[in-house]
Amino acid sequence: MLNPLMLAIDLAAIVTLAAFLYRRRHRHHDMMLAFIVLNVGVLAVASILTGLSVTIGVGLGLFGVLSIIRLRSHELTHSDVAYYFAALALGLICGLNPDPVWLAPVLAALLVATIAVVDHPLLRGGNRQQVVVLDRVYPTEAATAAALADLLGARVTHLLVQQTDLVRDQMVVDVRYRLLPAAEHAATATSAPGLPLDQDTPTSAAAVVA
């Protein structure tokens, strides 16, 4: 049976996680709704299972089924996946109503606090990652890094060329970079610190961000 105390703890935890943390930090309202609905649904199913004679295999099977659910409308980011599993874990913790009674609220608070600290903007800093489609093929990694540094106004820390199309003259690059203040953009537009550059290669490029 559903314990009213566990329900209150779960609702407080998921609202804090989805509305006050995820929504304010990632500005994605649709995912906030998905997290809350997923959490409440898992809480309800787990509460029902606690009143039935089921084996541990059924519980593990339920967790496995829920863990492979994917939203096909768009690709989930690593942050989305972290919040997704946190919402899932909160529903299971509170729905299974473990003994002693203080265990569920402590675990729920620990989970929310962990997300709050690890996903804090101060820890992320100006680090970003995205896939960029360049409208020309660059002969070297250094030249590609220079073009991306100019395009993004950032210091390229790592790049991986995913695809090179010599027919269409395009490159698909997975790039990780650190944002720079606007004042530093002009000084770094033609260089990418940390990677050797080809001085004879143009550093401007048009791109479509994927």
Secondary structure, DSSP 8 states (H G I E B T S, - for coil): ---HHHHHHHHHHHHIIIIIIIHHHH--HHHHHHHHHHHHHHHHHHHHHHTS---HHHHHHHHHHHHT---TTS---HHHHHHHHHHHHHHHHHHH--SSTTHHHHHHHHHHHHHHHHT-HHHHTTEEEEEEEESS--SSHHHHHHHHHHHHTEEEEEEEEEEEETTTTEEEEEEEEEE--HHHHHHHTT--TTS---TTS-----EEE-
